[in-house]
């Protein structure tokens, strides 16, 4: 069993900052924390930031220069530092992780339950 728990969301004013954390626990052998997604009502879940298998950091165009993704594998934790927040960043933010086979292919994708970020004055 694998659990992903996001934390750090809340209400922040435009221009403010938040740091989201995603902690993985349970049977985490073979688990790799990958990235962050967000979703608003009526919209599809969209990629915010991810770390590729080669270690490249990918960001949505809308957050480039403002958000930074990082990973502490020893602590089984994924982070998203969000600066210069805008009202359009308001969403539920989810982290995800991959369970890899011995060959490196994706066997399963895990999702957290999300943390709400509200950017409003």
N, C-alpha and C positions, 0 to 999 in steps of 0.2 A: 504494500500500500504506500502511495505517495501523496503528500499533501503540499500544496503551495498556498501560502498565506501572504497577502499583500497588506501593507500598512503604510501610514504616512499621509494619507489623503486628508482633505479637510477644506475649509473655506479660506481663501486667500484673496487679497486685493490685486487688481491688475498691476503688473510690474513686480509682484512679489515672487517668492521662491518656495518650493517644497522639495523634499527628497522622499521618494517612494522606496520601499524595501520589499523584497519578495523572499521569504524564507522557505526552503524546501526541507521537508522532514519525512520520516518513515523509511521505506525501503528504497533508498536513493541510489543504490549501486547501479551504475550505468546511466544515471540521469545527468543531463546537461541543461543548465538554465540558459535559455535562448534570448528572450526579449520581452518587450512590452507592447501591448495593444490597448486601444481605447474604443469606447462605444458610447454613442448617444442614442436616445430613443428615436426610432424610425430610420436609423442608419446602420450599415454593416460595420462590423468590427474592423478597425483599420490598424495597420502596423504603425507604431510610433518609433521604435528603435529596436535593433537586434544585433547580436554578435554572431557572425557567420562561423562556420567550421574552421575557416582559415584565420579567424581572429579579427576580421574586418568589422568595423562599426558602421551599420547602416541606419540612416535616419529618414523619416518622412521630411519632405521639403518644408513643410510648415513648421517644423521644430528645429531645423538645422541652425546651429549657432546659439541655441537657447537651452537645449536638453543635452544631457550626457549620460550614456549608459555605461555601467561598469559591473564587474562580477568578481566576487570573492569566493572562489571555488572551495577554499579550505573551510569557509563558514557556510557554504551552501546557500549563498545569498546573492541576489541580483538587486541592483540599485538603479534608480533613475533620478538624476538631479535635474530639476526643472527650474529654470530662471526666466526672468522677464515674462511671466505668465500673462496670457491674454484671455479674455472671456471665451474665445473660441476653443480654448484648451479644456473647457469644462466637459467632463465625461467620467465614466467609470473606467478605471485603468486596470488592466489584467496583465499578469505575467504568465509566461508559458515555459515549459520545459520539454525536452525530448528524451525518450527512452531509446537508446541505441542498441542495435544488435552487435554481436562480436565482429561483424563485417562493417560496421559503421553506418548501416542504414537505419532509418527511423522506424521503430517498432510501435511506438505510441506517443501521443502528444498529451501533456497534462496542462490544465489550466487552473489558476486560482479563481476565487469567487469575486475578486475585484475590490477596489477601494475608490471611493467617490472623491473627485477633485472638482471643486466649484470655485471659479474665478469670477468675482463680482465685487463691485464697490458698494 
